[in-house]
C-alpha cells in the first residue's frame, strides 16, 4: 500500500467555480481513478456526491483538506472526454463546472443527503420546551427518526424548520444526514427447482406424492412444460409471473412449494427499457441525389469536421443519415443522433430500428430517471449488447460515449436545442460540434431552413456544404397560396378565423378523403379575455402578462409561471357583466373547425395535449393511420414529421410571427412556415399551402411564396451586417432580477457603467424585456455584442468581475448570464 498522501480534485454539483481538493484515506486509495463518484463532506453537516476530476500527489489548494468518506464505484461512470466537454461548457457559457455536472448526470446517479431528526438520548426533561416543541419531540419518543417533511405533515404545520432549529439549539434533538441513492434497479422474481429435486427420479416421486394436491401438482407440471426440464434436464429457471399465469394458480400455493423446499425464489435485475425482437431490413437503394450528397459529404469530411446538409423538406436527408450511420457502425464507432424535441423521436426511431434493430436507444426527459440511468450504463459499458446509436434531445450530449464517431444534428435551426433554464444555458447543436472535436469525430447538421449562422459558416468555408434541392423521387414542392385576411375581413367573407380560400381547400381535401394540418403558433383557446365595457384584461398576479383562456380547463392560465384563476363573472374594475374572449389559439381553432365541418375527426397537438409520456406518440400515430382527418397544432407539427396523405396545410395568423420585436423574427417566421408547409403533398399528389396574412405583401410572405430561402438569407445577412448582429458578432445577455424595481434599476445602472468602457456602442440597455416581471421578480436586460476581434477569454473575465462587483454592492440582486441567446 502506498503510504504517500493522496489528494483528489472533486467536482461538486454546486454553483461554485473550480474543483475542490480532498485527501484520500489510505484504505480508500486502492483503484482510485478519475470519473468515479465519491461521497465527500462539505460545510458543517452536508454530504455530496462528487466526481473525481484529477488525482494529485500533493495539496496545492492552499487550505487544509478533509477526507473523502467513500468511493462509490468499482468502475468510472464517465470518461475523461466528458469532463473535457463539461469544462468547455462551463468556460464558454460562463457557469460553474458543478452546475454542468448536476445537469449532465441523471439524478439517479447523484446520491444526496437528507436530514433525519432523532431524539437526543441525553435529554432528561422537557421543562425548557414550548408546547409545539413537546408535540414534536413526542413523535421521536419511540426511538424512530423522522425527516422534516414527515413531521410537517403529521403536525399539520406549514414548516417545522424553526422548531427543529430551536430544539437543536436546546440540545433536544440530533440531526443526521442520511445518504439516499436515487437509482433502484428493477428486479424480477424467478423460480427454480432446488438441488434436492434436480433429477428426473425425484420429480416423478414428487408428482406421485402430490396426487391429491392438484393445484401444487399443476404448478410443477407447468414449470416442467414451460422450461422443457424433463427433456433438457437443465433449463431450471422460470419467471414467477409466467409460471403462475400458466398454472392459473395463486402466489400462496407457490409459497407452500417453496416452504417444502421444492422450489426456491430469487431475483434478477432486468432492464426497464425492453428489447423486443425487431426484424431488420436491408438499407434502401439511394436516389441519384442521395448518392451525390453522400459522395460530397465524404469528400468534404477530408478537410472539414462539420458539414451542413441544406435539403428541402422530403429530399431524403434521413436516408443519407442512415447510410452514414451504417458506415460508422462498421468502423466500430458510436453514433449520436440529435433531435430538437422529444416529439420527433416517434417516427425517426421506427425508421432507424427497421435498419439497426436494438442497437438504437432513445434518451430524453420524458423517460423516468431510472430508465435514463439504464441507458447511461449501457453506453458506458459499450459491449455487444449496448446501444450503438443514441437518438435523443440536447441532453444526450452528456452520455458517457467512449468511441463516438459521428454526430447528426437534425433540424439544426431549431431554438429548442438551446437550454433556457436552469444553468447551464448551453446550445446542444454547438456543444455537439465541440464534443465531436474531442473525439476527433464528424458532425452533420441538417435542415431545410438552416439557421443564418450555420448557413453563413458553410458559405464562408468554416463548414462544408451539401445542397439537396429536389424532393425524393421527383415529388413537387407544395403550391403556396397567400390569403389576404385584411381584404376578406373588409368584404365580410371570413368565417370564424378562416378565409374563403382556405375553407374551399379544406372542403375539397375532406371530399377526397385527404388530410389537413392547421398551424397556429399559440396554444389555449384565447390569448386573453377583455371586459366589453372598460377594456379591462385579467393579468397574472406574479407576471406582467395577460392570462390565456383554456376552455378545456375552464381557467385563465399564465404561460410563464402557471398561475391560474377562473373567468370572473363580472369585471373587477367596472362591475360590467360582459366579458369576451379575444384572439385565438389551437383550442379555439379545434372548436371552430369542428363546428364548420361536424363530420370530420379533429385532433390537436400542443403542450396541453402532450403532457404524458405516450400522448404525443398516440396523437401522431392516430393521424398517420388515418384516424383523424385534421390536425391542428403549434410548432410541434412543424418538426420533420412525415404523413403520406396530407394534402393541405393552413398557416393561420402569419403576421403574429414576423411582427415579433426580435432581430431573428423574419428568419424564424420563414423557418416555421417553410417547415409546416413541408408536411404537405408527400406522395402521388402535389400539396397546397394556404398562408393567411393581413400584410400579404410582407417580405417574409413573398420569400415563402417563392420558396426562396436564399433570398431570405441574403436579405437577413445584409441587415445583420449593418447592425452588427450574429453571425458578425456574438451576443451575451445579462439579466438582472429583483423584487423591488428601484433596487433593480440601481443595480442595472451600475452594471452598465462597469461594462460600458469595454463595449461602448455594442452595449444595449439596460432595458425591461417585453414581459418585465416574472414570478414577482422584475427583470432588466443588458445585451452585449462581442466583436469578432475581441478576445473571448478577456471578455469573460470582465463580465465575471462586473458581476462580482454588483453582487457585492447589491447583495439581493440576482444575475443570470445567457451566452448566445436565441
Secondary structure, DSSP 8 states (H G I E B T S, - for coil): ---S-EEEEEEESSS-SS-EEEEE-GGG-TT--TT-EEEEEETTTEEEEEEEEEEESS--SSS---BEEEE--SS-SS-HHHHHHHHHHHHHTT--HHHHHHHHS-GGG--EEEEEEEE-TT----TT--HHHHHHHHTTTTS--B-HHHHHHHHT-S--HHHHHHHHHTTSEEEEEEEE-S---EEEEEEEE-GGG-SHHHHHHHHHHTSS-HHHHHHHHHHHHHHTHHHHS----EEHHHHHHHHT--HHHHHHHHHTTSEEEEEEEE-SS--------------HHHHHHHHHHHHHHTT-SEEEEEE-TTSSHHHHHHHHHHHHHHTT-EEEEE-SSGGGHHHHHHHHHHHHGGGEEEE-TTS-HHHHHHHHHHHHH-STTS-SEEEE-GGGGGS--SSEEEEEEETTT-GGGB--SSS---BHHHHHHHHHHHTT-EEEEEESS--HHHHHHHHTTSSEEEEE-S-GGG----EEEEEEHHHHHHTT--BTTB-HHHHHHHHHHHHTT-EEEEE-S--SSBSEEEETTT----B-SSSSSB-EEETTTTEEE-TTT--EE---SS-TTT--S-EEEES--HHHHHHHHHHHSTTS-EEEESGGG--STTHHHHHHHHHHTTS-SEEEESGGGGSS---TTEEEEEE--THHHHTSSSTTHHHHHHHHHHHHHTTS--SSS--EEEEEESSTT-HHHHHHHTT-HHHHHHHHHHHHHHHT-TTSEEEEEEEEEESSHHHHHHHHHHHHHHHHHHHGGGEEEEE--SS-EETTEEEEEEEEEEETTS-HHHHHHHHHHHHHHHHHHSTT-EEEEEET--
